[in-house]
């Protein structure tokens, strides 16, 4: 079950669309450009991650998951540059009908509501096109900007998970959020 997602326009002429193999060079450039900006919120990355080949391998893995219906990897495109990404992952069907969402935004695009707009578009697709019931997200305790994005997109805080993810080289506590998509 391939998860279909039609390109969506966002404020500032950005496009939210499915990640493609030919995005690898632009993704590598975006991650290099934002290395310091994202480092406090990301897992420790190998040097390969910041290369075109590393991004091609990651893209292929994510697209294979998309083919099975387990993930939806999206990018925000600004002209020829990648300005961010949103990934719906860990999609579970059956009685759960749930997924995780993660996102990032280029440092030059923060503060304009783009992450909230992109997240809202993904929530809409998850509900209307994929039939999901729930989406969960997690942010580090100190990531107030990301928490604001989630609240603006209709997510509610549901608790704190101790030592939830290994971020920046150590296990970090995270605030958990969810959005129920069907009443």
C-alpha positions as CSV (number, residue, x, y, z in Angstrom):
1,X,0.0,0.0,0.0
2,X,1.9,3.1,-1.2
3,X,0.9,6.2,0.6
4,X,0.0,8.8,-2.0
5,X,0.4,12.4,-1.3
6,X,-0.4,15.2,-3.7
7,X,2.0,18.2,-3.7
8,X,0.8,21.0,-1.5
9,X,1.6,24.6,-1.7
10,X,2.6,26.4,1.6
11,X,3.2,30.0,2.4
12,X,6.1,31.7,0.7
13,X,5.9,29.6,-2.4
14,X,7.2,26.5,-0.7
15,X,6.0,23.1,-1.8
16,X,5.5,20.1,0.4
17,X,5.9,16.9,-1.6
18,X,7.2,13.3,-1.4
19,X,10.9,12.9,-1.1
20,X,12.7,11.6,-4.2
21,X,16.0,10.0,-4.9
22,X,17.1,13.1,-7.0
23,X,16.7,15.2,-3.8
24,X,19.9,13.6,-2.4
25,X,22.3,16.5,-3.3
26,X,19.9,19.2,-2.1
27,X,19.2,17.2,1.1
28,X,22.9,16.8,1.8
29,X,23.4,20.6,1.2
30,X,20.5,21.4,3.5
31,X,21.7,19.2,6.3
32,X,25.3,20.6,6.0
33,X,23.9,24.2,6.0
34,X,21.8,23.4,9.1
35,X,24.2,21.1,10.9
36,X,24.6,23.4,14.0
37,X,21.0,24.5,13.9
38,X,19.7,20.9,14.1
39,X,22.5,19.3,16.2
40,X,20.9,19.9,19.6
41,X,17.7,18.2,18.5
42,X,19.0,15.3,16.4
43,X,20.7,12.0,17.0
44,X,24.5,12.1,16.6
45,X,25.1,11.8,12.9
46,X,27.9,10.1,11.0
47,X,29.8,12.2,8.4
48,X,28.2,10.0,5.7
49,X,24.8,11.4,6.7
50,X,25.9,14.8,5.3
51,X,26.9,13.5,1.9
52,X,24.8,13.0,-1.2
53,X,25.4,9.3,-1.1
54,X,24.3,9.1,2.5
55,X,21.1,11.0,1.7
56,X,20.5,8.8,-1.3
57,X,20.7,5.7,0.9
58,X,18.4,7.2,3.6
59,X,15.9,8.3,0.9
60,X,15.9,4.8,-0.6
61,X,15.2,3.3,2.8
62,X,12.4,5.7,3.5
63,X,10.8,5.2,0.0
64,X,10.9,1.4,0.6
65,X,9.0,2.0,3.8
66,X,6.5,4.2,1.9
67,X,5.9,1.3,-0.6
68,X,4.8,-0.9,2.3
69,X,2.6,1.8,3.9
70,X,4.9,2.2,6.9
71,X,6.1,5.7,6.3
72,X,5.6,8.9,4.3
73,X,8.8,10.9,3.8
74,X,8.1,14.5,2.7
75,X,10.3,17.5,1.9
76,X,9.6,21.2,1.9
77,X,11.1,22.7,-1.3
78,X,12.0,26.3,-1.8
79,X,13.1,26.7,-5.5
80,X,16.1,24.4,-5.8
81,X,16.7,24.1,-2.1
82,X,15.3,21.8,0.5
83,X,13.9,23.9,3.3
84,X,12.8,21.2,5.7
85,X,11.1,17.9,6.0
86,X,8.2,16.1,7.6
87,X,8.1,12.3,8.0
88,X,5.1,10.2,9.1
89,X,6.7,7.0,10.3
90,X,5.9,3.9,12.3
91,X,2.5,3.6,10.8
92,X,0.6,0.8,12.4
93,X,-2.7,-0.4,11.1
94,X,-5.3,-2.7,12.7
95,X,-6.9,-1.5,15.9
96,X,-4.2,1.1,16.4
97,X,-4.3,3.2,13.2
98,X,-1.5,5.4,14.5
99,X,1.8,7.0,13.4
100,X,4.7,9.1,14.6
101,X,5.6,12.4,13.0
102,X,8.9,14.2,13.0
103,X,9.9,17.4,11.2
104,X,12.7,19.9,10.8
105,X,13.0,23.3,9.2
106,X,15.9,25.2,7.7
107,X,17.2,27.9,10.0
108,X,16.4,30.6,7.4
109,X,12.7,29.6,7.3
110,X,11.9,29.4,11.0
111,X,9.4,31.8,12.6
112,X,7.1,32.1,9.6
113,X,4.5,29.4,10.4
114,X,5.9,27.0,7.8
115,X,6.4,24.0,10.1
116,X,2.8,24.4,11.4
117,X,1.4,24.7,7.9
118,X,3.4,21.6,6.8
119,X,2.3,19.6,9.8
120,X,-1.3,20.6,9.3
121,X,-1.2,19.3,5.7
122,X,0.3,16.0,6.9
123,X,-2.4,15.7,9.6
124,X,-5.1,16.3,7.0
125,X,-3.7,13.6,4.7
126,X,-3.3,11.2,7.6
127,X,-6.9,11.6,8.5
128,X,-8.6,12.0,5.1
129,X,-6.4,9.9,2.8
130,X,-4.8,7.3,5.0
131,X,-7.6,6.7,7.6
132,X,-5.3,7.1,10.6
133,X,-6.9,7.7,14.0
134,X,-3.9,9.2,15.9
135,X,-0.5,10.8,15.4
136,X,2.1,11.1,18.1
137,X,5.1,13.4,18.3
138,X,7.9,13.9,20.8
139,X,10.1,16.9,21.6
140,X,12.9,17.4,24.0
141,X,11.8,19.2,27.2
142,X,13.7,22.4,26.2
143,X,12.4,22.5,22.6
144,X,9.7,25.1,23.2
145,X,9.6,26.2,19.5
146,X,8.7,22.6,18.4
147,X,6.1,22.3,21.2
148,X,4.5,25.5,19.9
149,X,4.4,24.1,16.4
150,X,2.6,21.0,17.7
151,X,0.1,23.0,19.7
152,X,-0.7,25.3,16.7
153,X,-1.3,22.1,14.6
154,X,-3.9,20.9,17.2
155,X,-1.7,18.4,19.2
156,X,-2.2,18.0,22.9
157,X,0.5,17.3,25.5
158,X,0.0,13.8,27.0
159,X,3.0,13.3,29.2
160,X,6.8,13.0,29.6
161,X,8.8,10.0,28.6
162,X,12.0,9.7,30.5
163,X,15.2,8.9,28.5
164,X,13.0,8.5,25.4
165,X,15.5,9.1,22.6
166,X,19.3,9.3,22.2
167,X,19.7,12.8,21.0
168,X,23.0,14.7,20.8
169,X,24.8,11.7,22.2
170,X,22.7,11.0,25.3
171,X,19.3,9.7,26.3
172,X,17.0,12.6,26.7
173,X,13.6,13.1,28.3
174,X,10.8,14.1,25.9
175,X,7.4,15.7,26.1
176,X,4.9,13.5,24.2
177,X,2.0,15.0,22.2
178,X,-0.8,13.4,20.2
179,X,-3.5,14.4,17.9
180,X,-6.7,12.3,17.7
181,X,-7.9,12.6,14.1
182,X,-11.4,11.1,14.5
183,X,-13.9,11.8,17.2
